Amino acid sequence: CIAGGVGGAILGVFGTQSYMTGGLGIFTLPTFISPEDGITAGFWGAIVSMVVSLIVGFILTYLFGFTKKQTSTETDGTIDKVAASNDDEVIFSPFHGVVMPLQNIDDAAFASGALGEGVAIEPSEGKLFSPVSGTISALFPTNHAVGITADSGAEILIHIGMDTVKLNGEFFSSHIEQGARVEKGQLLIEFNIAEIQKAGYIVTTPVVVTNYDKYSMKKNEVEKIQAGDSLLELGVK
């Protein structure tokens, strides 16, 4: 509660506003991007508040500690500990297109790694397929961005194009809803590349793992890729 209060105070200082509904955790960050002005001080304030809240929470927990009952089952004199754990995961390409380093894109939030680690893809076809089997944890009303939580626990954020939130959903159509179960290779979103580009936007798309700190990551270094090809290989640390 204390850490959350500190984070809330920071949001107030930066005058941070949320412009749409979104998922939980880091998936809320794109909701702080203004449809009119793009990335503002309020967006960076949201990032600072999350980081500070995390640090304050860690320090308070370290200083004052907490107690937690261990859950176990006893069978034939042995104790099997029950614990949730993430598995290794392969993130498949959600597009046909050209792969490029995330650092090369013209978007500071993604290029800096603030929103996650991964790659960017220049789609050659206006179809986004699910890169994993899992659950739609965030689907923005404009249908330009989607968050997926894989069965393994990996959290993937795919943001079609740069500043495309300003299109207010025009040229995008979704085939899924937030909270829906999806399978690898399932068609999630369709978008009109030609019309988006005609409107003055690029369609270079970041594909990032937002909880990447839990994994080691191996990136497919090929330039051209097909939807369903291996894109990122994650290993639990």
LINRA-V100131 format. One record per backbone hydrogen bond with DSSP energy under -1.0 kcal/mol. NH is the residue of the N-H (numbers start at 1). CO is the residue of the C=O. If there is no record, write none. Layout:
BEGIN
{{NH:CO} {NH:CO}}
END
This chain:
BEGIN
{{5:1} {6:2} {7:3} {8:4} {9:5} {10:6} {11:7} {12:8} {13:9} {14:10} {16:11} {19:31} {27:24} {28:25} {29:26} {31:28} {32:29} {33:30} {34:38} {38:34} {44:40} {45:41} {46:42} {47:43} {48:44} {49:45} {50:46} {51:47} {52:48} {53:49} {54:50} {55:51} {56:52} {57:53} {58:54} {59:55} {60:56} {61:57} {62:58} {63:59} {64:60} {65:61} {73:80} {75:78} {78:75} {80:73} {82:71} {89:234} {91:232} {92:131} {93:229} {97:225} {98:122} {99:223} {100:120} {104:101} {105:102} {107:105} {111:107} {112:108} {113:110} {114:109} {115:109} {117:209} {119:207} {120:100} {121:205} {122:98} {124:96} {127:125} {128:189} {129:94} {130:186} {134:182} {135:149} {136:180} {137:147} {138:147} {140:145} {143:140} {146:158} {147:138} {148:156} {149:135} {150:154} {151:133} {153:150} {156:148} {157:208} {158:146} {159:206} {160:144} {162:202} {166:163} {167:164} {168:165} {170:167} {172:169} {173:190} {175:188} {179:136} {180:177} {182:134} {185:130} {186:183} {188:128} {189:128} {190:173} {191:126} {192:171} {196:192} {197:193} {198:194} {199:195} {200:197} {201:196} {205:121} {207:119} {208:157} {209:117} {210:155} {214:211} {215:212} {216:235} {218:233} {220:231} {225:97} {228:93} {229:226} {231:91} {232:91} {233:218} {234:89} {235:216} {237:214}}
END
